[in-house]
Amino acid sequence: MKKILSAFLLLSFAIFFSQEKKSMFWQDIQNFKKLDKETPPPKDAILLIGSSSFTRWTDIASYFPDKTLINRGFGGSRLTDLNEFADDLLAPYQPKQIIIYCGDNDFADDHQLKAEVVVERFKTFYRKIRKRFPNIEVDYISIKFSPSREILWQQMKETNTEIKAFIKKQKNSEYIDITKAMEDANGNVRRDLFLEDMLHLTPEGNKIWADVIRPYMK
């Protein structure tokens, strides 16, 4: 009986630690793989990669009816997650353009995080993209200033500034600044563009994003 119990405990621990090793977004990536298997992704599409601002924008295709989009936003992903799953997010596709929105969750995960750390995470992901796609358009949407994360705005502003400077030096790359478009006449962030959580966007917020992003789309 003791041997059976010991074997059961060992198996339970093995299963537990095996699950612990998986990233919190592992299942999201498996879901993407399933989608790609069921419906092969189109070539020459615009690939959207990033966090919940893309994930929750489920009707994004209706804002860009003349574009072919592949939305691969997942959960509350951070740039560390984009780097971890870079092969899974890039290898299955042959896009003509990649648009990234990610970075604010990095700070939400660690309020003490320095801007230069997040910038370096972005640069790492950018280099991974360029290794696979040397010449396509790669654009980055600035980190939005959500009211619920006001305490982090200074770090986010510094990150936006540094990423903008980095992108300016890269070929076939643009920095898409959504900051001004989300402000009122007094330069304050419009709270009416956010859902009750003061983090995710309303349909009106998505429309503003779409208006800003559209001119950059190939």
Salt bridges, closest charged atoms under 4 A:
ASP36 OD1 - ARG72 NH2 2.83
ASP81 OD2 - ARG78 NE 2.78
ASP87 OD1 - ARG132 NH2 3.43
ASP88 OD1 - LYS33 NZ 3.34
ASP104 OD2 - LYS144 NZ 3.51
ASP104 OD2 - ARG149 NH1 3.52
ASP106 OD2 - ARG121 NH1 2.73
ASP109 OD2 - ARG78 NH1 3.22
GLU120 OE2 - ARG127 NH1 3.28
GLU137 OE1 - LYS218 NZ 3.80
GLU183 OE1 - LYS180 NZ 3.81
ASP192 OD2 - ARG190 NH2 2.74
ASP197 OD2 - HIS200 ND1 2.57
ASP211 OD2 - LYS207 NZ 3.25
ASP211 OD1 - ARG214 NH1 3.14
